[in-house]
Amino acid sequence: RAWYCESSAPPDILWEWLELDEAERLAFGAFADHMGGEVTIEQFREAWQGQWDSGADFAEHTAEECGELPKDLPTWIVIDWEASWEHNLRHDYFEGTDSRGRNHIFRSI
């Protein structure tokens, strides 16, 4: 609705936004709310890391994806993923909540 105006054609971003699926549209809203001002779909796509229950879950996933966790890590070793998020990753990423209360992680731009 914010992009509709009877006296002019809608901006190009509207057409790009319409191409997003529902989850992406919700995430884009969270991204735009956090960033303030005008953001582009391209900026959103570069920044969005997906929907996560918490920053700690994202930290664990990131470590696994980067191959930083040995496959034979003893079960008695406990990693504080919340601390990994709070003390390290949150400086390069941020969390945003969409209109349905779901948490999304974005790379800082």
ZINORFEN-V999587 format. One record per backbone hydrogen bond with DSSP energy under -1.0 kcal/mol. NH is the residue of the N-H (numbers start at 1). CO is the residue of the C=O. If there is no record, write none. Layout:
# ZINORFEN-V999587
nh:NH co:CO
nh:NH co:CO
This chain:
# ZINORFEN-V999587
nh:4 co:1
nh:8 co:5
nh:14 co:11
nh:16 co:12
nh:17 co:13
nh:18 co:14
nh:20 co:17
nh:25 co:21
nh:26 co:22
nh:27 co:23
nh:28 co:24
nh:29 co:25
nh:30 co:26
nh:31 co:27
nh:32 co:28
nh:33 co:29
nh:34 co:30
nh:35 co:31
nh:36 co:32
nh:44 co:40
nh:45 co:41
nh:46 co:42
nh:47 co:43
nh:48 co:44
nh:49 co:105
nh:52 co:103
nh:58 co:54
nh:59 co:55
nh:60 co:56
nh:61 co:57
nh:62 co:58
nh:63 co:59
nh:64 co:60
nh:65 co:61
nh:66 co:62
nh:67 co:64
nh:68 co:63
nh:73 co:70
nh:77 co:74
nh:81 co:79
nh:84 co:80
nh:85 co:81
nh:86 co:82
nh:87 co:83
nh:89 co:84
nh:90 co:85
nh:91 co:88
nh:92 co:89
nh:93 co:89
nh:94 co:106
nh:96 co:104
nh:98 co:102
nh:101 co:98
nh:104 co:96
nh:105 co:50
nh:106 co:94
nh:107 co:47
nh:108 co:92
